[in-house]
Amino acid sequence: MRTVKQVSDLTGISVRSLHYYDEIGLLKPSEITEAGYRLYDDEALKALQQILFFKELDISLKDVKEIMGSPYFDKMEALENQKKLLLVKRKRLDDLIELINKTLKGESEMSFKEFDMSEYYKVLEDFKTEHEDKVIKMYGSIEKYNERIEKIKTKEEEIAKMAIKEHGSIEKFAEAIKKNFDSDMFTLSEQVDKFKKDCLEGRHPRLRELFGKITKDLSKDPTSKEIQEIAGEITTTAKMDYEVFKTAIGDDVWYSNVQLYLVYPEWIESINEKYGSGAAKFIGEALKFYLEDKLPKSVILYKNLTADLSKDPSSKEIQQIVEEIATETKKSSDFLKVEMGENHWEYTAEQYLSSSIYEKVMDKKYGKGAAKFIGKALKFYAENMKK
């Protein structure tokens, strides 16, 4: 028999922890003396060893208690499984040490495959278990959601790279995803989907009339006074009758909705099927033109930022605009309860500077060189935030 102090000295587990294990029923002493001292026999020490193996695998004490308390718990089988998992963990740690050594030697090649993504996958699995109804609404079925997870796993290194750059670590990234699952993004998405469904199925009488009217003759000029009056009525009606367009970010949501008619293939196809070939582009151009002098603040800020691409991205004038963009973005994320990564702007800047998709889209929208200009401005802002 060993006392608590002797067990502590032998295992490195603090006396306080051993007392706590006793309190929660995880590891009871083999005997308690008349004086109240806890004593542990060899069987108790073997149980403690099992507990430490499980802890090394980052399994919570609550789960360890349930596992070891199960009538189906097999010690030898558990040891075999723990051995396999610990070997995987050792391999990962060896890879990380090798990666650090390469970095210390100045080797520039950077790999992210060594980082553990299990926390991220756990969040995805927990979301499926806890919010099955949401998963089915978003993805159509649990099977399709599972397929999504499998596709993510094929891009594990790419996602790990993004997660670490934007959030600082996989753990922080997983926490952000978990928080975002509980954000108002899904409610917002459902509200927008309801509006779109009402439009397609003609559930809103006034909008049904207006969309029929605006698409009656697609040969007309979408910027003409006649069409613009209808576009104005559509905008006013939608903003008056749908809560999603009345919120603090309602103008941004409506602006995004208008872009669907011009860029989103599935929506374009649905609208053209309902109103005729070319209807989506016609509606989109009409609504976009109507919004030209009623743009959301965030859109105006990016227009101002790229108004003169010959300016210095690090100048005081440009950096003031970037700061306003950051403020507006923060307001939106706070409103939706969405978590932004601690390196959000640094990561975003890199996307503008290195992504061919960003370059193609932004250069087309604001002029050649716009993506690089925005990237440099955001990078300068991000670097100065850390000072």
C-alpha positions as a Markdown table, in Angstrom:
| # | Residue | x | y | z |
|---|---|---|---|---|
| 1 | Met | 0.0 | 0.0 | 0.0 |
| 2 | Arg | 1.2 | 3.5 | -0.8 |
| 3 | Thr | 0.1 | 6.8 | 0.7 |
| 4 | Val | -1.1 | 9.8 | -1.4 |
| 5 | Lys | 2.3 | 11.4 | -1.0 |
| 6 | Gln | 4.1 | 8.2 | -2.1 |
| 7 | Val | 1.8 | 7.8 | -5.2 |
| 8 | Ser | 2.4 | 11.5 | -6.0 |
| 9 | Asp | 6.2 | 11.1 | -5.8 |
| 10 | Leu | 6.1 | 7.9 | -7.9 |
| 11 | Thr | 3.8 | 9.2 | -10.7 |
| 12 | Gly | 4.4 | 13.0 | -10.7 |
| 13 | Ile | 0.6 | 13.5 | -10.2 |
| 14 | Ser | 0.0 | 16.2 | -7.5 |
| 15 | Val | -1.6 | 15.3 | -4.2 |
| 16 | Arg | -4.4 | 17.8 | -5.0 |
| 17 | Ser | -5.1 | 16.0 | -8.3 |
| 18 | Leu | -5.3 | 12.6 | -6.6 |
| 19 | His | -7.7 | 14.1 | -4.1 |
| 20 | Tyr | -9.8 | 15.5 | -7.0 |
| 21 | Tyr | -9.9 | 12.1 | -8.7 |
| 22 | Asp | -11.3 | 10.6 | -5.5 |
| 23 | Glu | -13.9 | 13.4 | -5.2 |
| 24 | Ile | -15.3 | 12.8 | -8.7 |
| 25 | Gly | -15.2 | 9.0 | -8.3 |
| 26 | Leu | -12.5 | 8.5 | -11.0 |
| 27 | Leu | -9.9 | 6.9 | -8.8 |
| 28 | Lys | -10.9 | 5.8 | -5.3 |
| 29 | Pro | -8.3 | 4.8 | -2.7 |
| 30 | Ser | -8.0 | 1.1 | -2.0 |
| 31 | Glu | -8.3 | 1.8 | 1.7 |
| 32 | Ile | -8.8 | 4.8 | 4.1 |
| 33 | Thr | -7.1 | 4.5 | 7.5 |
| 34 | Glu | -8.9 | 5.3 | 10.8 |
| 35 | Ala | -6.9 | 8.6 | 10.7 |
| 36 | Gly | -8.4 | 9.4 | 7.3 |
| 37 | Tyr | -5.3 | 8.7 | 5.2 |
| 38 | Arg | -5.8 | 7.4 | 1.7 |
| 39 | Leu | -3.9 | 4.3 | 0.7 |
| 40 | Tyr | -3.5 | 2.8 | -2.8 |
| 41 | Asp | -2.7 | -0.8 | -3.8 |
| 42 | Asp | -1.1 | -2.1 | -7.1 |
| 43 | Glu | -4.6 | -2.4 | -8.7 |
| 44 | Ala | -5.3 | 1.3 | -8.0 |
| 45 | Leu | -1.9 | 2.2 | -9.5 |
| 46 | Lys | -2.7 | 0.2 | -12.7 |
| 47 | Ala | -6.0 | 2.1 | -12.9 |
| 48 | Leu | -4.1 | 5.4 | -12.4 |
| 49 | Gln | -1.8 | 4.4 | -15.3 |
| 50 | Gln | -4.8 | 3.9 | -17.5 |
| 51 | Ile | -6.1 | 7.3 | -16.6 |
| 52 | Leu | -2.8 | 8.9 | -17.5 |
| 53 | Phe | -2.8 | 7.1 | -20.8 |
| 54 | Phe | -6.2 | 8.5 | -21.6 |
| 55 | Lys | -5.2 | 12.0 | -20.4 |
| 56 | Glu | -2.2 | 11.9 | -22.7 |
| 57 | Leu | -4.6 | 11.3 | -25.6 |
| 58 | Asp | -6.5 | 14.5 | -24.5 |
| 59 | Ile | -9.6 | 12.7 | -23.4 |
| 60 | Ser | -11.5 | 14.5 | -20.7 |
| 61 | Leu | -11.7 | 13.2 | -17.2 |
| 62 | Lys | -15.5 | 12.9 | -17.5 |
| 63 | Asp | -15.1 | 10.7 | -20.5 |
| 64 | Val | -12.3 | 8.7 | -18.9 |
| 65 | Lys | -14.6 | 8.0 | -15.9 |
| 66 | Glu | -17.4 | 6.8 | -18.3 |
| 67 | Ile | -15.1 | 4.6 | -20.3 |
| 68 | Met | -13.4 | 2.9 | -17.3 |
| 69 | Gly | -16.7 | 2.6 | -15.4 |
| 70 | Ser | -18.4 | 0.8 | -18.3 |
| 71 | Pro | -19.0 | -3.0 | -17.7 |
| 72 | Tyr | -17.6 | -3.5 | -21.2 |
| 73 | Phe | -14.3 | -1.9 | -20.4 |
| 74 | Asp | -11.4 | -4.2 | -21.3 |
| 75 | Lys | -8.1 | -3.1 | -19.9 |
| 76 | Met | -5.9 | -5.0 | -22.4 |
| 77 | Glu | -7.9 | -3.9 | -25.4 |
| 78 | Ala | -7.8 | -0.3 | -24.1 |
| 79 | Leu | -4.0 | -0.6 | -23.8 |
| 80 | Glu | -3.7 | -1.8 | -27.4 |
| 81 | Asn | -5.8 | 1.1 | -28.6 |
| 82 | Gln | -3.9 | 3.6 | -26.5 |
| 83 | Lys | -0.7 | 2.3 | -27.9 |
| 84 | Lys | -1.8 | 2.8 | -31.4 |
| 85 | Leu | -3.1 | 6.3 | -30.7 |
| 86 | Leu | 0.1 | 7.2 | -28.8 |
| 87 | Leu | 2.2 | 6.0 | -31.7 |
| 88 | Val | 0.2 | 8.3 | -34.1 |
| 89 | Lys | 0.7 | 11.2 | -31.6 |
| 90 | Arg | 4.5 | 10.4 | -31.4 |
| 91 | Lys | 4.7 | 10.4 | -35.2 |
| 92 | Arg | 3.0 | 13.8 | -35.3 |
| 93 | Leu | 5.2 | 15.2 | -32.6 |
| 94 | Asp | 8.3 | 13.9 | -34.3 |
| 95 | Asp | 7.1 | 15.5 | -37.6 |
| 96 | Leu | 6.6 | 18.8 | -35.7 |
| 97 | Ile | 10.1 | 18.6 | -34.2 |
| 98 | Glu | 11.6 | 17.9 | -37.6 |
| 99 | Leu | 9.6 | 20.9 | -39.0 |
| 100 | Ile | 11.0 | 23.2 | -36.3 |
| 101 | Asn | 14.5 | 22.0 | -36.9 |
| 102 | Lys | 14.2 | 22.7 | -40.7 |
| 103 | Thr | 12.8 | 26.2 | -39.9 |
| 104 | Leu | 15.7 | 26.9 | -37.4 |
| 105 | Lys | 18.2 | 25.9 | -40.2 |
| 106 | Gly | 16.6 | 28.5 | -42.4 |
| 107 | Glu | 14.9 | 26.1 | -44.8 |
| 108 | Ser | 12.1 | 28.1 | -46.5 |
| 109 | Glu | 9.8 | 25.3 | -47.4 |
| 110 | Met | 6.8 | 25.3 | -45.1 |
| 111 | Ser | 4.5 | 22.3 | -44.5 |
| 112 | Phe | 1.2 | 22.2 | -42.6 |
| 113 | Lys | 0.4 | 18.5 | -42.8 |
| 114 | Glu | 2.0 | 17.9 | -39.4 |
| 115 | Phe | -0.6 | 19.9 | -37.5 |
| 116 | Asp | -3.4 | 18.0 | -35.7 |
| 117 | Met | -6.8 | 18.8 | -37.2 |
| 118 | Ser | -8.8 | 16.6 | -34.8 |
| 119 | Glu | -10.3 | 19.5 | -32.8 |
| 120 | Tyr | -11.7 | 21.0 | -36.0 |
| 121 | Tyr | -13.2 | 17.7 | -37.2 |
| 122 | Lys | -14.7 | 17.2 | -33.7 |
| 123 | Val | -16.5 | 20.5 | -34.0 |
| 124 | Leu | -17.9 | 19.5 | -37.4 |
| 125 | Glu | -19.1 | 16.1 | -36.0 |
| 126 | Asp | -20.6 | 17.8 | -32.8 |
| 127 | Phe | -22.5 | 20.2 | -35.0 |
| 128 | Lys | -24.0 | 17.3 | -36.9 |
| 129 | Thr | -25.0 | 15.5 | -33.7 |
| 130 | Glu | -26.4 | 18.6 | -31.9 |
| 131 | His | -28.0 | 20.4 | -34.9 |
| 132 | Glu | -29.2 | 17.7 | -37.2 |
| 133 | Asp | -32.2 | 19.9 | -38.4 |
| 134 | Lys | -29.8 | 22.7 | -39.4 |
| 135 | Val | -27.5 | 20.3 | -41.2 |
| 136 | Ile | -30.3 | 18.9 | -43.2 |
| 137 | Lys | -31.6 | 22.4 | -44.1 |
| 138 | Met | -28.1 | 23.6 | -45.1 |
| 139 | Tyr | -26.8 | 20.5 | -47.0 |
| 140 | Gly | -30.0 | 18.6 | -47.9 |
| 141 | Ser | -29.1 | 15.5 | -45.9 |
| 142 | Ile | -26.7 | 14.1 | -43.3 |
| 143 | Glu | -25.1 | 12.0 | -46.1 |
| 144 | Lys | -24.2 | 15.2 | -48.1 |
| 145 | Tyr | -22.8 | 16.8 | -44.9 |
| 146 | Asn | -20.6 | 13.7 | -44.4 |
| 147 | Glu | -19.4 | 14.0 | -48.0 |
| 148 | Arg | -18.6 | 17.6 | -47.3 |
| 149 | Ile | -16.4 | 16.6 | -44.3 |
| 150 | Glu | -14.6 | 14.0 | -46.5 |
| 151 | Lys | -13.9 | 16.6 | -49.1 |
| 152 | Ile | -12.5 | 18.9 | -46.4 |
| 153 | Lys | -10.1 | 16.1 | -45.3 |
| 154 | Thr | -8.7 | 15.9 | -48.8 |
| 155 | Lys | -7.6 | 19.5 | -48.4 |
| 156 | Glu | -6.4 | 19.2 | -44.8 |
| 157 | Glu | -3.0 | 20.8 | -45.3 |
| 158 | Glu | -4.5 | 23.7 | -47.2 |
| 159 | Ile | -7.1 | 24.3 | -44.4 |
| 160 | Ala | -4.5 | 23.9 | -41.7 |
| 161 | Lys | -2.3 | 26.5 | -43.4 |
| 162 | Met | -5.3 | 28.9 | -43.6 |
| 163 | Ala | -6.4 | 28.3 | -40.0 |
| 164 | Ile | -2.9 | 28.9 | -38.5 |
| 165 | Lys | -2.3 | 32.0 | -40.6 |
| 166 | Glu | -5.7 | 33.6 | -39.8 |
| 167 | His | -6.4 | 32.3 | -36.2 |
| 168 | Gly | -2.9 | 31.6 | -34.9 |
| 169 | Ser | -3.5 | 27.9 | -34.2 |
| 170 | Ile | -5.8 | 24.9 | -35.1 |
| 171 | Glu | -7.3 | 25.1 | -31.6 |
| 172 | Lys | -8.3 | 28.7 | -32.0 |
| 173 | Phe | -9.7 | 28.0 | -35.4 |
| 174 | Ala | -11.8 | 25.2 | -34.1 |
| 175 | Glu | -13.1 | 27.4 | -31.3 |
| 176 | Ala | -14.0 | 30.1 | -33.9 |
| 177 | Ile | -15.8 | 27.6 | -36.0 |
| 178 | Lys | -17.7 | 26.3 | -33.0 |
| 179 | Lys | -18.7 | 29.9 | -32.1 |
| 180 | Asn | -19.7 | 30.6 | -35.7 |
| 181 | Phe | -22.0 | 27.6 | -35.7 |
| 182 | Asp | -23.9 | 29.3 | -32.9 |
| 183 | Ser | -23.9 | 32.7 | -34.6 |
| 184 | Asp | -26.8 | 34.4 | -36.3 |
| 185 | Met | -25.3 | 33.5 | -39.8 |
| 186 | Phe | -27.7 | 30.6 | -40.1 |
| 187 | Thr | -30.7 | 32.6 | -39.1 |
| 188 | Leu | -29.7 | 35.2 | -41.7 |
| 189 | Ser | -29.2 | 32.6 | -44.3 |
| 190 | Glu | -32.7 | 31.0 | -43.6 |
| 191 | Gln | -34.3 | 34.5 | -43.9 |
| 192 | Val | -32.6 | 35.2 | -47.2 |
| 193 | Asp | -33.7 | 31.7 | -48.5 |
| 194 | Lys | -37.3 | 32.4 | -47.5 |
| 195 | Phe | -37.2 | 35.7 | -49.5 |
| 196 | Lys | -35.8 | 33.9 | -52.5 |
| 197 | Lys | -38.3 | 31.1 | -52.3 |
| 198 | Asp | -41.1 | 33.6 | -52.0 |
| 199 | Cys | -39.9 | 35.3 | -55.1 |
| 200 | Leu | -39.5 | 32.1 | -57.1 |
| 201 | Glu | -42.9 | 30.7 | -56.0 |
| 202 | Gly | -44.8 | 34.0 | -56.2 |
| 203 | Arg | -45.8 | 33.8 | -52.5 |
| 204 | His | -45.6 | 37.6 | -52.1 |
| 205 | Pro | -48.5 | 39.1 | -54.2 |
| 206 | Arg | -46.9 | 42.6 | -54.7 |
| 207 | Leu | -43.4 | 41.3 | -55.5 |
| 208 | Arg | -45.0 | 38.7 | -57.9 |
| 209 | Glu | -46.7 | 41.5 | -59.7 |
| 210 | Leu | -43.6 | 43.7 | -59.8 |
| 211 | Phe | -41.2 | 40.9 | -61.1 |
| 212 | Gly | -43.8 | 40.0 | -63.8 |
| 213 | Lys | -43.9 | 43.7 | -64.7 |
| 214 | Ile | -40.2 | 44.3 | -64.9 |
| 215 | Thr | -39.6 | 41.2 | -67.1 |
| 216 | Lys | -42.6 | 41.8 | -69.4 |
| 217 | Asp | -40.3 | 43.2 | -72.2 |
| 218 | Leu | -36.6 | 42.2 | -71.8 |
| 219 | Ser | -35.6 | 44.2 | -74.9 |
| 220 | Lys | -36.0 | 47.5 | -72.9 |
| 221 | Asp | -33.2 | 49.4 | -71.3 |
| 222 | Pro | -32.8 | 48.2 | -67.7 |
| 223 | Thr | -31.6 | 51.8 | -66.8 |
| 224 | Ser | -34.6 | 53.5 | -68.3 |
| 225 | Lys | -36.9 | 55.6 | -66.2 |
| 226 | Glu | -39.8 | 53.1 | -66.6 |
| 227 | Ile | -37.7 | 50.1 | -65.5 |
| 228 | Gln | -36.0 | 52.1 | -62.7 |
| 229 | Glu | -39.3 | 53.0 | -61.2 |
| 230 | Ile | -40.2 | 49.3 | -61.0 |
| 231 | Ala | -36.7 | 48.5 | -59.6 |
| 232 | Gly | -37.3 | 51.1 | -56.9 |
| 233 | Glu | -40.7 | 49.6 | -56.0 |
| 234 | Ile | -39.1 | 46.1 | -55.7 |
| 235 | Thr | -36.3 | 47.4 | -53.4 |
| 236 | Thr | -38.8 | 49.3 | -51.2 |
| 237 | Thr | -41.2 | 46.4 | -50.9 |
| 238 | Ala | -38.5 | 43.9 | -50.1 |
| 239 | Lys | -37.0 | 46.2 | -47.4 |
| 240 | Met | -40.4 | 47.0 | -45.9 |
| 241 | Asp | -41.8 | 43.4 | -45.8 |
| 242 | Tyr | -38.7 | 41.3 | -44.9 |
| 243 | Glu | -37.0 | 41.6 | -41.6 |
| 244 | Val | -33.6 | 40.4 | -43.0 |
| 245 | Phe | -33.3 | 43.7 | -44.9 |
| 246 | Lys | -34.3 | 45.9 | -41.9 |
| 247 | Thr | -31.4 | 44.9 | -39.7 |
| 248 | Ala | -28.1 | 46.9 | -39.1 |
| 249 | Ile | -26.6 | 45.0 | -42.0 |
| 250 | Gly | -29.8 | 45.0 | -44.1 |
| 251 | Asp | -28.4 | 47.2 | -46.9 |
| 252 | Asp | -25.4 | 44.9 | -47.3 |
| 253 | Val | -27.6 | 41.8 | -47.4 |
| 254 | Trp | -29.9 | 43.4 | -50.1 |
| 255 | Tyr | -26.8 | 44.5 | -52.1 |
| 256 | Ser | -25.5 | 40.9 | -52.0 |
| 257 | Asn | -28.9 | 39.6 | -53.0 |
| 258 | Val | -28.9 | 41.9 | -56.1 |
| 259 | Gln | -25.5 | 40.4 | -57.1 |
| 260 | Leu | -27.1 | 36.9 | -57.2 |
| 261 | Tyr | -28.9 | 37.9 | -60.4 |
| 262 | Leu | -25.6 | 38.6 | -62.1 |
| 263 | Val | -23.1 | 36.1 | -60.8 |
| 264 | Tyr | -24.7 | 33.0 | -59.1 |
| 265 | Pro | -25.3 | 30.3 | -61.8 |
| 266 | Glu | -28.1 | 28.4 | -59.9 |
| 267 | Trp | -30.1 | 31.5 | -59.1 |
| 268 | Ile | -29.7 | 32.9 | -62.7 |
| 269 | Glu | -30.9 | 29.5 | -64.1 |
| 270 | Ser | -33.9 | 29.5 | -61.8 |
| 271 | Ile | -34.9 | 33.1 | -62.6 |
| 272 | Asn | -34.4 | 32.6 | -66.4 |
| 273 | Glu | -36.6 | 29.5 | -66.2 |
| 274 | Lys | -39.4 | 31.4 | -64.5 |
| 275 | Tyr | -39.2 | 34.7 | -66.5 |
| 276 | Gly | -37.4 | 33.9 | -69.7 |
| 277 | Ser | -33.9 | 33.8 | -71.1 |
| 278 | Gly | -31.8 | 36.8 | -70.0 |
| 279 | Ala | -34.3 | 37.8 | -67.2 |
| 280 | Ala | -31.8 | 37.3 | -64.4 |
| 281 | Lys | -29.2 | 39.6 | -66.0 |
| 282 | Phe | -31.9 | 42.2 | -66.8 |
| 283 | Ile | -33.3 | 42.2 | -63.2 |
| 284 | Gly | -29.8 | 42.3 | -61.8 |
| 285 | Glu | -28.7 | 45.3 | -64.0 |
| 286 | Ala | -31.9 | 47.2 | -63.2 |
| 287 | Leu | -31.6 | 46.7 | -59.4 |
| 288 | Lys | -27.8 | 47.4 | -59.5 |
| 289 | Phe | -28.3 | 50.6 | -61.4 |
| 290 | Tyr | -31.1 | 51.7 | -59.0 |
| 291 | Leu | -28.6 | 51.2 | -56.1 |
| 292 | Glu | -25.8 | 53.3 | -57.6 |
| 293 | Asp | -26.5 | 56.3 | -55.3 |
| 294 | Lys | -27.8 | 54.1 | -52.4 |
| 295 | Leu | -24.9 | 51.8 | -51.9 |
| 296 | Pro | -24.1 | 50.3 | -48.5 |
| 297 | Lys | -21.3 | 52.0 | -46.6 |
| 298 | Ser | -18.9 | 49.0 | -46.9 |
| 299 | Val | -19.3 | 49.1 | -50.8 |
| 300 | Ile | -18.7 | 52.8 | -50.9 |
| 301 | Leu | -15.5 | 52.4 | -48.8 |
| 302 | Tyr | -14.0 | 49.9 | -51.2 |
| 303 | Lys | -14.9 | 52.2 | -54.1 |
| 304 | Asn | -13.2 | 55.1 | -52.3 |
| 305 | Leu | -10.2 | 52.9 | -51.5 |
| 306 | Thr | -9.6 | 52.0 | -55.2 |
| 307 | Ala | -10.7 | 55.3 | -56.7 |
| 308 | Asp | -7.0 | 56.2 | -57.6 |
| 309 | Leu | -4.7 | 53.2 | -57.8 |
| 310 | Ser | -1.7 | 55.4 | -58.3 |
| 311 | Lys | -1.8 | 56.6 | -54.7 |
| 312 | Asp | 0.5 | 55.2 | -52.0 |
| 313 | Pro | -1.4 | 52.3 | -50.2 |
| 314 | Ser | 0.4 | 53.2 | -47.0 |
| 315 | Ser | -0.5 | 56.9 | -47.1 |
| 316 | Lys | -2.6 | 58.5 | -44.3 |
| 317 | Glu | -5.5 | 59.0 | -46.6 |
| 318 | Ile | -5.7 | 55.4 | -47.8 |
| 319 | Gln | -5.1 | 54.0 | -44.3 |
| 320 | Gln | -8.0 | 56.1 | -42.9 |
| 321 | Ile | -10.3 | 54.4 | -45.4 |
| 322 | Val | -8.9 | 50.9 | -44.5 |
| 323 | Glu | -9.5 | 51.7 | -40.8 |
| 324 | Glu | -13.2 | 52.5 | -41.7 |
| 325 | Ile | -13.4 | 49.3 | -43.6 |
| 326 | Ala | -12.1 | 47.4 | -40.5 |
| 327 | Thr | -14.6 | 49.2 | -38.3 |
| 328 | Glu | -17.6 | 48.3 | -40.6 |
| 329 | Thr | -16.4 | 44.7 | -40.8 |
| 330 | Lys | -16.2 | 44.5 | -37.0 |
| 331 | Lys | -19.7 | 45.9 | -36.7 |
| 332 | Ser | -21.0 | 43.2 | -39.0 |
| 333 | Ser | -19.2 | 40.4 | -37.3 |
| 334 | Asp | -20.4 | 41.6 | -33.9 |
| 335 | Phe | -24.0 | 41.9 | -35.1 |
| 336 | Leu | -23.9 | 38.3 | -36.5 |
| 337 | Lys | -21.8 | 37.0 | -33.5 |
| 338 | Val | -19.2 | 35.7 | -35.9 |
| 339 | Glu | -15.6 | 35.2 | -34.7 |
| 340 | Met | -12.8 | 36.9 | -36.7 |
| 341 | Gly | -9.3 | 35.4 | -36.5 |
| 342 | Glu | -6.7 | 37.4 | -34.6 |
| 343 | Asn | -4.7 | 37.7 | -37.8 |
| 344 | His | -7.8 | 38.3 | -40.0 |
| 345 | Trp | -6.5 | 41.4 | -41.8 |
| 346 | Glu | -3.0 | 40.0 | -42.4 |
| 347 | Tyr | -4.5 | 36.8 | -43.8 |
| 348 | Thr | -7.0 | 38.8 | -46.0 |
| 349 | Ala | -4.2 | 41.0 | -47.3 |
| 350 | Glu | -2.3 | 37.9 | -48.4 |
| 351 | Gln | -5.4 | 36.6 | -50.3 |
| 352 | Tyr | -5.5 | 39.9 | -52.3 |
| 353 | Leu | -1.8 | 39.7 | -53.0 |
| 354 | Ser | -1.5 | 36.1 | -53.9 |
| 355 | Ser | -4.8 | 34.7 | -55.0 |
| 356 | Ser | -5.5 | 34.6 | -58.8 |
| 357 | Ile | -9.2 | 34.5 | -58.1 |
| 358 | Tyr | -9.1 | 37.7 | -56.0 |
| 359 | Glu | -7.0 | 39.4 | -58.7 |
| 360 | Lys | -9.4 | 38.4 | -61.5 |
| 361 | Val | -12.5 | 39.5 | -59.6 |
| 362 | Met | -11.2 | 42.7 | -58.0 |
| 363 | Asp | -9.3 | 43.9 | -61.1 |
| 364 | Lys | -12.4 | 43.5 | -63.2 |
| 365 | Lys | -14.4 | 45.4 | -60.7 |
| 366 | Tyr | -12.1 | 48.2 | -59.8 |
| 367 | Gly | -9.4 | 48.3 | -62.5 |
| 368 | Lys | -6.1 | 46.5 | -63.3 |
| 369 | Gly | -3.9 | 46.3 | -60.2 |
| 370 | Ala | -6.8 | 46.8 | -57.7 |
| 371 | Ala | -6.3 | 43.5 | -55.9 |
| 372 | Lys | -2.6 | 44.2 | -55.3 |
| 373 | Phe | -3.4 | 47.7 | -54.2 |
| 374 | Ile | -6.0 | 46.6 | -51.7 |
| 375 | Gly | -3.6 | 43.8 | -50.5 |
| 376 | Lys | -0.8 | 46.3 | -49.8 |
| 377 | Ala | -3.1 | 48.7 | -48.0 |
| 378 | Leu | -4.5 | 45.9 | -45.8 |
| 379 | Lys | -1.0 | 44.5 | -45.1 |
| 380 | Phe | 0.3 | 47.9 | -44.0 |
| 381 | Tyr | -2.8 | 48.3 | -41.8 |
| 382 | Ala | -2.3 | 44.8 | -40.3 |
| 383 | Glu | 1.4 | 45.3 | -39.6 |
| 384 | Asn | 0.7 | 48.6 | -37.8 |
| 385 | Met | -2.0 | 47.1 | -35.7 |
| 386 | Lys | 0.6 | 44.9 | -34.0 |
| 387 | Lys | 2.9 | 47.8 | -33.1 |
